[in-house]
Amino acid sequence: MDLDASTQLFSQAALLMVTGMGFVFAFLSLLILVIKFVITPLAIRFPDEAKTSVSNNNQPPTQVIAAITAAIKQYRRKHPPGTQ
């Protein structure tokens, strides 16, 4: 293979790579802009419904609290403060 032929092949490959990367960049930029300008008005027109009531049902069951308390007591019994 001639040095000029390989140089020409590499320059064509570099040109093809840069062209491909340019098209991908342009496509993704266009996609971002379209999504931004289509989704933003829709989000304003159809907002999410905010939760108005806060329930006190976020407390874990008493059995879970008892199990965690027992595990902490057992750990502290085996590993007293001040010991490593």
N, C-alpha and C positions, 0 to 999 in steps of 0.2 A: 504494500500500500504506500502510495506516495505521501510525502509530508504535506503537500498542498491539498491533496484530497482529504486527508484526515483533518486538517485545519478547516477546510470548507465544511466538512460534516459537523465538526464541533460548533462552528459558528451558526450553522443552520439549526442545530439542536438547541443552542442557547437562545436563538431568536424564537423558535417554537415554544420553548419553555417560558420565556418572558411574555410572549403573546398570550399563551394559555393562562398564565398567572394574572395578566391584565384583564382578560375576559372574566375570570372567576371573581376578581376583586370588583369589577364593575357590576357583575350580576348580584353579588352579595350586597354591595352598597345600594343598588336599586331595590333589592328585596327589603332591606332595612328601612329605606325611605317609604316604600309602599306600605309596609306594615305599620310604620309610625303614623302615617297620614290617614290610614284607613281605620286602625284600631282606636286611636285617640278620640275621634268623634263618636265612635260607637260606645266607648267607655263612658263618655260624658252623657250620651243619650240614654244608655241603659246601665246606670250605676248598680253596684252590688248593694243588696239590702243589708243595712247595718243591724247587728244584734242589739235589740233594745232592752231585753231582760237578762239579768244575770242570775243564774240559778245557784243555789247553795249546795247543789248536788255534786260539787267538785271534791268533796271530802272522801278520802278512801274509806272502805269498810272498816269497822272496828276490829275485825279479825286480822286485817293486814297491819293495822297500827299495833295490835298486841304482838304479832309475830316480829315486827321490826324492833319493838321495845325489848322483847325477850332476847333477840339476837344481840342488841347493843349491850344488855346486861351481861350476857355470856361472854362477849368479847372483852368487856372491861374487867370481868372476873379473871380471865386468862391473861390479860395484859394490863396490869395495874398502872396507873399514871406514874411517871418517873422511871420506869424500867424500859429498856430497849431491847 
